[in-house]
Amino acid sequence: MDSFWEWVEKQNPLGESKFSKAVNYALNQKPYMKNYLTDGRCSISNNAAERAVKSYVMERAFYSTVQ
């Protein structure tokens, strides 16, 4: 990750290109990524959490259409 951050920080994209937006996004997310990487308990995916709440969301959507 250190080499990735070194590379990102060296970039100087101009204008509103997709690359410029990606570089700015990465730089804005850097503190959160570093925090994420310090805790090995964090999952890189939120699929388990989404599956856990899906039944409640689907049930709520069903009942809102029935009434």
Secondary structure, DSSP 8 states (H G I E B T S, - for coil): -HHHHHHHHH----TT-HHHHHHHHHHHHHHHHHHHHH-TT--S--HHHHHHHHHHHHHHHHHHHH-
